[in-house]
Amino acid sequence: MNTATPTEFPFEFAFLEEGFSAKDIVEQKINESSMTDDRDAFYICDLGDVLKKHLRWMRALPRVTPFYAVKCNDSQAVVRTLASQGIGFDCASKAEIQMVQSLGVDPSRIIYANPCKQVSQIKYAATHGVQMMTFDSEVELMKVARCHDNAKLVLRIATDDSKAVCRLSVKFGAPLKACRSLLERAKELGLDVVGVSFHVGSGCTDPRSFTQAIADAHCVFAMGNELGFGMNLLDIGGGFPGSDDSPIKFEEITAVINPALEKYFPVDTAVKIIAEPGRFYVASAYTLVVNIIAKKVIMDEESGSDEEDEGASEKTLMYYVNDGVYGSFNCILFDHAHCLPTLHKKPKPDEVMYPCSIWGPTCDGLDRIVEQCNLPELQVGDWLVFENMGAYTVAAASTFNGFQRPDIHYVMSRNAWQHMQQIHSQGLPAPMEESSLFEVPACCGRENCLKMPTHSCQTNVV
Ligand SMILES: *Cc1c(COP(=O)(O)O)cnc(C)c1O
């Protein structure tokens, strides 16, 4: 493994050499750190996984152009990787617009998808060429009319998000019955409304939410066209799962979305369709590795009274690790995440498991990562691995109580790198060529090979 900094990709990442996966790098870093006392928590981010997600997106939703939701994970490495693929960006603030534009993204590839914006930030978008922006109220229309002459407005409608993990339609989205008067008001103000957007809620578990929202958007298109707007943009938002252990698979959702699009927005209507996926692109690319810094053994007094029949199971363990809910695990509070560790050392088949709780390093009682799980007896200095930690984690982590955010080590296989360069210069490969990039090789003969969804073998995976 060596560290590369090609000039057109100015951040550090390591190439994965032939036959190595990101999991091997986790192992390598753990071994390196274990030789020292400095066992800080760290991330491994596999940028090849982000690329694979993009190919997967294009395959499953060929009509839908993704505009990555920057708030989900605004790391430069991720944004640059996605920008190189010609993806667009959903920005919600001046700083996000600034960041994306500083990486050379054209303003036509940005949607300012925050329906409630500060006036000075609308002005910033106006002077920096960002035209597409969402709204869901009359007051927002008046603000835009005052300070953005060329805005291309997208009406955000509310959806039934009752089946989502994080609901959004309480805060955002106009109800269907308010849409006509909003469109009329936009007309009076001389504004240009070009389309409709929605968000079914983050962590959507019911694809029917998409069907209903697409049907509703179709109604609003009809209203807009009646009033003389050239309605040509449908934005189906985010809400797509980020890993394959979520309750519903990405392809199960897209299998419902595609026919709905075909029904309400057939190809010949020439409506451009975009989406704002966040979690989908980044969740599975990040693995967080934390170290046990303290431990308590709580003996269960009640059951201890009757001789020691199975003494071993009558204790509870508390593990304290060096990242918590004020850091990466803020996703537990803000994103309703349930995080469970995998063990670094595989337990022996007969290893005794104990009920455990896992706590973060700060002095706050709220700082608890896992309330109850079963783990073998571990020691201070041992490691715990949390997978799928890329979405809504580092983006909102604080340094409360003096605990620093973990370092992030970026890796990418040479194949992924070459593939990325190729897409960058020649566009996406034809579907036939591309599909072979996804096959998990049975050829590499390494232990666990078929069990690892992100396993990347040099021979034929991205
Ligand atoms: C947060 C957000 C997204 C991304 O949602 P995911 O569920 O992570 O895909 C997309 N669009 C808007 C407007 C958002 O607020």
The ligand as an SDF file (V2000), in Angstrom:
LIG
                    3D

 15 15  0  0  0  0  0  0  0  0999 V2000
  -31.3420   15.2150    3.9950 C   0  0  0  0  0  0  0  0  0  0  0  0
  -31.8800   15.4770    2.6480 C   0  0  0  0  0  0  0  0  0  0  0  0
  -31.5900   14.6090    1.5980 C   0  0  0  0  0  0  0  0  0  0  0  0
  -30.8110   13.3160    1.7600 C   0  0  0  0  0  0  0  0  0  0  0  0
  -31.6030   12.3480    2.3340 O   0  0  0  0  0  0  0  0  0  0  0  0
  -31.1070   10.8040    2.4540 P   0  0  0  0  0  0  0  0  0  0  0  0
  -32.2090   10.1720    3.1980 O   0  0  0  0  0  0  0  0  0  0  0  0
  -29.8170   10.8110    3.1750 O   0  0  0  0  0  0  0  0  0  0  0  0
  -30.9950   10.2890    1.0840 O   0  0  0  0  0  0  0  0  0  0  0  0
  -32.0740   14.9320    0.3490 C   0  0  0  0  0  0  0  0  0  0  0  0
  -32.7950   16.0570    0.1490 N   0  0  0  0  0  0  0  0  0  0  0  0
  -33.1000   16.9190    1.1410 C   0  0  0  0  0  0  0  0  0  0  0  0
  -33.8660   18.1400    0.8260 C   0  0  0  0  0  0  0  0  0  0  0  0
  -32.6680   16.6480    2.4240 C   0  0  0  0  0  0  0  0  0  0  0  0
  -32.9790   17.4980    3.4200 O   0  0  0  0  0  0  0  0  0  0  0  0
  1  2  1  0
  2  3  1  0
  2 14  2  0
  3  4  1  0
  3 10  2  0
  4  5  1  0
  5  6  1  0
  6  7  2  0
  6  8  1  0
  6  9  1  0
 10 11  1  0
 11 12  2  0
 12 13  1  0
 12 14  1  0
 14 15  1  0
M  END
$$$$
